[in-house]
Amino acid sequence: MDKRLGQMEALFKALGDMTRLRILGLLLTGEVCVCDIHESLKIPQPKASRHLAYLRRTGLVDTRRDGLWIHYRLGALTDPVMAALADAVRHALTHVGSVRRDAERLQSRNGCCVPSPAPVAAPSCCAAADVAPPAGPKGRPVIAAPSPAPAARQRT
């Protein structure tokens, strides 16, 4: 099996849960302590920790220990395709009302800022040498033309 395909599957599974998406939305504000995460999301601490561990295994979040507390922040994915997917999700989360309300609860709890929609940069995956678009005649990229609409059937 292709390694990248397996990584994509793991990433999409991690993104396939509302609680994990809400956690990622909170982490858009920067580094957040696990205690602030579970309080802001109004979920039990063990549930928050379980979902954070899942996100950590996929590389979407990183951690820093400070005594008894563990602080989480968004991870930096090294694979350009995976990073492009994560960037798109992070941007999309800034447009979700419940994620914004979670961030406002976090802000009222610790004075942290609320994330605002950030522009998505050009896809980082296309800058990598190993992911070039297919080339057509004269080395130009191939752009798929839309399929023509099927002709409407007429009754006779």
SULDA-V8945 format. One record per run of one state. SS is the DSSP state (H for helix, E for strand, - for the rest). FROM is the first residue (numbers start at 1). LEN is the number of residues. If there is no record, write none. Layout:
ss: (SS/SS)
from: (FROM/FROM)
len: (LEN/LEN)
//
This chain:
ss: (-/H/-/H/-/E/H/-/H/-/E/-/E/-/H/-/H/-/H/-/E/-/H/-/E/-)
from: (1/3/16/18/28/32/34/42/45/59/61/67/69/75/80/94/97/111/124/128/135/136/137/140/141/142)
len: (2/13/2/10/4/2/8/3/14/2/6/2/6/5/14/3/14/13/4/7/1/1/3/1/1/15)
//
